[in-house]
């Protein structure tokens, strides 16, 4: 029920529905995977009916699709809307799902007598049944290989996303996707839990806690915890790399650079003099206009104030000032906070918010990185 409810929520009309679609399909697959249990209880038969068998075997392709759908959700959630869209190469990702679908259809097309021989206790298996079992074991092996692969892909994607955030925003709270890091780690733990349970069963291993690994209750609780976590965070997460809603994407043509030695930055070429002027304007805005005090400051705000494109502003920051936008702005904020810690009796939390930080933790992290001590230690020393 939880999966179906989340699927319904994610499919409601919304400006981010395209990004949320893979997660909706993930919940749909999770719900479909669990339909076989109530059907087998409500309609017991020996051998089971074709409908019951079809629902039971649907677990094969539906389970195989779930790691891919989670990766695709994170991929779309972290897509850089400030850059031209890149076509996704999904063929290799769809091959394991296609293999699982072939196994599923193959077993359903077997004659009923051969299908009955696929259950435990069957004797003298024929070639067609051996092929079916090979498909079952092969799909299981592929699934357990896919889990760590997709975990690595997701973590790599999140790392690049976090770096890109610091190019565009001075405050990244609410955009970091920390929950996705923890969820990926939890999925890896769940994968290890299941793998150890399979090895303990197949190899008849005996060690302390082996009963817990083979416990259906423990498996259900862990799975419910994962589904609940995905539902809690995934259904309300918005894509992070999007321009501010009040500002349309830049369409104006940048002014031509003056003659002189050119510097290469992507597809742009600006002279050193032009970059120096842009960097000077940025410093002046911070020093005289105290633009860093705006808590939701973005690269778009900065570029608009100095009359250049975000691409040029970013180039000046990286090549002339030598800092990402995030580090540059928060450096100014920390220096302002240090002045206030020395000269006022305001609380540390009040100062943190006054200079533009959105949270206590981000202020403490930035302050210690910039100054080398915590705000409390700095105030005591001062």
C-alpha positions in Angstrom: 0.0 0.0 0.0 2.8 2.4 0.8 4.4 1.8 -2.6 1.1 2.3 -4.4 0.4 5.5 -2.5 3.8 6.9 -3.3 3.5 6.0 -6.9 0.2 7.9 -7.1 1.7 11.0 -5.4 4.6 11.0 -7.8 2.4 10.8 -10.9 0.3 13.8 -9.9 0.6 16.8 -12.3 3.8 18.6 -11.3 6.5 20.6 -13.0 9.0 18.0 -11.9 7.0 14.9 -12.8 9.5 14.0 -15.6 12.3 13.8 -13.0 10.1 11.8 -10.6 8.8 9.3 -13.1 11.6 6.8 -12.5 10.9 6.8 -8.8 7.2 6.3 -9.5 8.1 3.3 -11.6 10.3 2.0 -8.8 7.4 2.0 -6.4 5.1 0.5 -9.0 7.7 -2.4 -9.5 8.0 -2.8 -5.7 4.2 -3.1 -5.4 3.9 -5.5 -8.3 6.6 -7.7 -6.8 4.6 -8.2 -3.6 1.2 -9.1 -5.3 2.0 -12.8 -5.6 1.8 -13.4 -1.8 -1.8 -12.3 -1.2 -2.9 -14.0 -4.4 -1.3 -17.3 -3.4 -3.0 -17.2 0.0 -6.4 -16.2 -1.3 -6.4 -18.7 -4.2 -4.4 -21.7 -3.1 -4.0 -24.4 -5.7 -1.6 -27.3 -6.3 -0.1 -26.9 -8.8 -0.8 -23.1 -8.8 -2.9 -21.5 -11.5 -1.3 -19.8 -14.4 -2.3 -16.4 -13.0 -0.6 -17.2 -9.6 2.5 -18.4 -11.4 2.6 -15.3 -13.5 2.5 -13.1 -10.5 5.1 -15.1 -8.6 7.5 -15.1 -11.5 7.0 -11.3 -12.1 9.4 -10.8 -9.3 12.3 -11.6 -11.7 12.0 -8.7 -14.1 10.5 -6.3 -11.5 13.3 -6.9 -9.0 15.9 -6.5 -11.8 14.5 -3.1 -12.8 14.6 -1.5 -9.4 18.4 -0.7 -9.2 18.2 0.8 -12.6 15.1 2.9 -11.7 16.8 4.3 -8.6 19.9 5.2 -10.6 17.8 6.9 -13.3 15.9 8.8 -10.6 19.1 10.1 -9.1 20.4 10.8 -12.6 17.4 13.0 -13.4 17.3 14.6 -10.0 21.0 15.7 -10.4 20.7 16.7 -14.1 22.3 20.1 -14.8 19.4 22.2 -16.1 21.8 25.0 -16.7 23.6 23.1 -19.5 22.3 21.6 -22.8 20.7 18.2 -22.2 22.8 15.2 -23.0 21.2 12.1 -24.5 21.2 9.2 -22.1 22.7 5.9 -23.3 20.3 3.4 -21.7 20.8 0.3 -23.9 23.4 -1.3 -21.6 21.2 -0.6 -18.6 18.2 -2.3 -20.2 20.0 -5.5 -21.1 19.7 -7.1 -17.7 16.0 -6.2 -17.5 15.6 -7.7 -21.0 17.3 -10.9 -19.9 15.0 -11.2 -16.9 11.9 -10.6 -19.1 13.1 -13.4 -21.5 13.4 -15.8 -18.5 10.0 -14.8 -17.3 8.3 -15.3 -20.7 10.1 -18.5 -21.3 8.8 -20.1 -18.1 5.3 -18.9 -18.7 5.3 -20.5 -22.2 6.3 -24.0 -20.8 3.6 -26.6 -20.8 1.9 -26.9 -17.4 3.5 -30.3 -16.7 6.9 -28.8 -17.1 6.0 -25.8 -15.0 5.0 -28.1 -12.2 8.4 -29.6 -12.2 10.0 -26.3 -11.4 8.9 -26.5 -7.8 11.0 -27.9 -5.0 11.0 -31.7 -4.8 10.6 -32.3 -8.5 12.5 -35.3 -9.9 14.2 -36.1 -13.2 14.3 -32.6 -14.8 14.2 -32.3 -18.5 16.3 -30.1 -20.7 13.6 -27.4 -20.9 13.3 -27.3 -17.1 17.1 -27.2 -16.7 17.2 -24.1 -19.0 14.5 -22.5 -16.8 16.6 -23.1 -13.6 19.7 -21.8 -15.4 17.7 -18.6 -16.2 16.6 -18.3 -12.5 20.1 -18.7 -11.2 21.5 -16.4 -13.9 19.0 -13.7 -13.2 19.8 -13.9 -9.5 23.5 -13.7 -10.1 23.1 -10.7 -12.4 20.9 -8.9 -9.9 23.5 -9.3 -7.1 26.2 -8.0 -9.4 24.1 -5.0 -10.4 23.6 -3.7 -6.9 27.2 -2.7 -6.2 27.6 -1.4 -9.7 24.6 0.9 -9.5 25.7 2.0 -6.0 29.1 3.1 -7.4 27.3 4.9 -10.3 25.0 6.7 -7.9 27.7 7.8 -5.5 29.8 9.1 -8.4 26.9 11.0 -9.7 26.2 12.5 -6.3 29.8 13.6 -5.9 29.8 15.4 -9.3 26.5 17.0 -8.4 27.8 18.3 -5.1 30.8 19.9 -6.9 28.5 21.5 -9.4 26.2 22.9 -6.7 29.2 24.9 -5.3 29.7 26.5 -8.7 26.2 27.9 -8.7 25.0 28.5 -5.1 26.4 30.1 -2.0 24.1 28.0 0.2 23.5 24.4 -0.7 21.2 23.4 2.2 18.2 21.5 0.8 20.0 20.6 -2.4 22.8 18.3 -1.1 20.8 15.0 -1.4 22.5 13.7 1.8 19.7 11.3 2.2 20.6 9.7 -1.1 24.1 9.0 0.2 22.8 7.3 3.3 20.1 5.4 1.3 22.8 4.1 -1.1 24.8 2.9 1.8 21.7 1.3 3.4 21.0 -0.5 0.1 24.5 -1.9 0.0 24.0 -3.2 3.6 20.7 -4.8 2.5 22.5 -6.3 -0.5 25.2 -7.8 1.8 22.6 -9.0 4.2 20.8 -11.0 1.4 24.1 -12.2 -0.1 25.2 -13.6 3.3 21.8 -15.2 3.7 22.0 -17.0 0.4 25.5 -18.2 1.0 24.6 -19.5 4.5 21.6 -21.4 3.1 23.4 -22.9 0.0 26.6 -23.8 1.8 24.9 -24.9 5.1 27.1 -22.5 7.1 26.8 -22.3 10.8 27.9 -19.3 12.8 26.5 -16.9 15.4 23.6 -14.9 14.0 23.1 -17.2 11.0 19.4 -17.6 12.0 18.9 -13.8 11.7 20.2 -13.8 8.1 17.7 -16.5 7.1 14.8 -14.8 9.0 11.9 -13.7 6.9 10.8 -11.2 9.5 14.2 -9.5 9.5 14.2 -9.3 5.7 10.7 -7.8 5.7 11.6 -5.2 8.3 14.8 -4.1 6.4 12.9 -3.9 3.1 10.1 -1.9 4.7 12.7 0.4 6.2 14.3 1.0 2.8 11.0 1.6 1.0 9.9 4.0 3.8 13.1 5.9 3.6 12.8 6.3 -0.2 9.2 7.4 0.3 10.0 9.9 3.0 12.7 11.8 1.1 12.2 10.9 -2.6 8.6 12.0 -2.9 9.4 15.6 -1.8 12.8 16.1 -3.3 13.2 18.7 -6.1 16.0 18.9 -8.8 18.8 21.1 -7.5 20.6 22.4 -10.6 17.9 24.7 -11.9 18.0 28.5 -12.3 16.0 30.5 -9.8 12.2 30.3 -10.6 11.9 34.0 -11.1 14.6 34.1 -13.7 14.4 32.7 -17.3 17.4 31.0 -18.9 19.9 33.4 -20.4 19.3 34.0 -24.1 21.2 37.2 -24.7 24.4 37.2 -26.7 27.5 38.2 -24.7 29.4 41.2 -25.9 32.4 40.4 -28.1 35.7 40.3 -26.2 38.3 43.0 -26.9 41.4 42.0 -28.9 44.3 40.6 -26.9 45.6 37.2 -25.7 42.6 34.8 -25.2 42.0 32.4 -22.4 40.1 29.2 -23.1 37.2 28.3 -20.7 34.8 25.9 -22.3 33.6 27.5 -25.5 34.3 31.1 -24.5 37.4 33.2 -25.0 37.9 36.3 -22.9 41.0 38.5 -22.7 43.0 38.7 -19.5 42.0 42.4 -19.2 38.3 41.6 -19.5 38.6 38.8 -16.9 40.4 41.2 -14.6 37.6 43.8 -14.9 35.0 41.2 -14.1 36.9 39.9 -11.1 37.3 43.5 -9.9 33.6 44.1 -10.2 32.9 40.9 -8.2 35.3 42.0 -5.4 33.7 45.5 -5.3 30.2 44.1 -5.0 31.3 42.0 -2.1 33.4 44.6 -0.3 31.2 47.7 -0.9 27.8 46.2 -1.6 28.1 43.3 0.9 26.2 41.1 -1.6 27.3 38.0 0.4 24.8 38.9 3.1 21.9 37.7 0.9 21.3 34.1 2.2 20.0 32.7 -1.1 22.6 34.3 -3.3 23.3 32.4 -6.5 25.7 32.8 -9.5 22.7 34.2 -11.5 22.3 37.1 -9.0 26.0 37.9 -9.1 26.1 37.8 -12.9 23.0 40.0 -13.2 24.5 42.6 -10.9 27.7 43.0 -12.9 26.0 42.7 -16.3 27.7 39.5 -17.7 26.6 35.9 -18.3 27.0 33.3 -15.6 29.5 31.6 -17.7 31.8 34.7 -17.7 31.3 35.3 -14.0 32.2 31.7 -13.3 35.3 31.9 -15.5 36.5 35.1 -13.7 36.0 33.4 -10.3 37.8 30.2 -11.2 40.7 31.7 -13.3 41.3 35.1 -11.7 40.1 34.7 -8.1 40.9 31.0 -7.9 37.8 30.0 -6.0 34.4 28.4 -6.6 31.4 30.6 -6.1 30.4 28.7 -3.0 33.9 29.0 -1.3 34.3 32.6 -2.4 31.0 33.9 -1.0 31.3 32.0 2.2 34.9 33.3 2.7 33.4 36.8 2.8 30.7 35.7 5.1 33.2 34.1 7.5 35.3 37.2 7.6 32.3 39.4 8.3 31.3 36.9 11.1 34.8 37.1 12.6 34.5 40.9 12.7 31.2 40.7 14.5 32.5 38.1 16.9 35.3 40.4 17.9 33.2 43.6 18.1 29.7 42.6 19.3 28.0 40.5 22.0 25.5 38.9 19.6 25.0 35.2 19.8 27.0 33.0 17.4 23.8 31.7 15.9 22.4 35.2 15.3 25.7 36.3 13.7 25.6 33.2 11.5 22.2 34.0 10.1 23.0 37.8 9.8 26.0 37.2 7.6 24.1 35.0 5.2 24.4 31.4 6.4 21.2 29.3 6.4 22.2 26.8 9.1 24.4 26.5 12.2 26.3 23.5 10.8 27.3 25.1 7.5 28.5 28.2 9.4 30.7 26.1 11.8 32.1 24.1 8.9 32.9 27.2 6.8 34.3 29.1 9.8 36.6 26.3 10.9 37.9 25.8 7.3 38.6 29.5 6.8 39.9 30.5 10.3 41.2 27.2 11.6 39.1 27.2 14.8 35.4 27.2 15.8 33.5 30.5 16.3 33.5 29.9 20.1 37.2 29.4 20.2 37.8 32.4 18.0 35.6 34.7 20.2 37.4 33.5 23.4 40.8 34.1 21.8 39.8 37.5 20.6 
